[in-house]
Amino acid sequence: MSVLRVFLFGNVRVMHDDAISTPATPKLTRGVQALLAYLVLQQCHTDTRDFLAGLFWREFSEERARSCLNTAVWRLRRVLEPPGVPPGTYLTTLPQEGIRFNCESTHWLDVKAFEEQVTRFISCPVQSISAAEATAVEEVLSLYTADLLENFYEDWAVQERERLQCLYLNGLTHVMDYSLHHRAYEQSLLYGQRILRHDPLREDIHRQMMRLCMQSGQRALALRQYEACRAALRSELNIEPMLETRTLYEACLKASENVRSQIPGEAKAVRSQREAMREFRAAMRAFDDAYSQLRHAMVQLAQTVDNDGADEMCGL
């Protein structure tokens, strides 16, 4: 039997395993996409037609809203139940005009697969997670290609989007901790970067990445990570990092200076670079002063020429 596959991360997509019965990815209008997403996310919950009409077409009259809902249900049924699929297989109309998605049907939903496996994964301590389980959750995290229903801004969609984004970040954090537990520092750093792409204000992740950089011998990266944290907080919230973050930065800075002091050649090279930079900055200041004087002289010359020309035109 054909399996219906529904994708809600990013853009709404529907696919049937049996490509003969229907196009691989049918085109859905925005109204049909919204109705499908809502019914699928509700799973076995039944809503009345009046409720659905008011939810999606509240700006219309009651009669017009019911007409829009009927049209959307008809179009949705054509997509979910094309020729060869018995009516009611996926979309069920119940007594008292209730409508629901048949959660007992043969279907696959990216959100459900993602939520079940990630929730189970983050409930386990990293010490008890096997390599196979870690690999499996890494694969399911890849289902999160974009935020849920990224172009829909209705309250019900926003609430689900925020909930699943939080679950996604928690999943990444747990995989990051798992990698750290097994001393896979580079892998752990990659997961930290993915977290910060979604939420650059996570100071706990910035600190974790600073520690990872220090443990892997990347002292300069640890200091740059602090600067990235500081810049994000200033830009978004106009605040400074927490005391815990600043303390960690000072420890990283002190460790870096201790290492440099133990390597005379490197310390000498650093001093030479600083001296060269000071000389460069002094030369640039001298150039700026000379350039300003030249511009001033050119302005005075231009004014003199303009005055002479004006005198000639006036016959003076």
ABEGO torsion letter per residue (X at the ends): XBBBBBBABEBBBBBBABAAABBABBBBBAAAAAAAAAAAAAEABBBBAAAAAAAAAAABBAAAAAAAAAAAAAAAAAAABBBGBBBGAABBBBBGGBBBBBAABBBBBAAAAAAAAAAAAAABBAAABBAAAAAAAAAAAAABABBBGAABABAAAAAAAAAAAAAAAAAAAAAAAAAAAAGBAAAAAAAAAAAAAABAABAAAAAAAAAAAAAAGBAAAAAAAAAAAAAAAAAAAGBBBBAAAAAAAAAAAAAAAAAAAABAAAAAAAAAAAAAAAAAAAAAAAAAAAAAAAAAAAAAAAAAAAAAAAAAAAGX
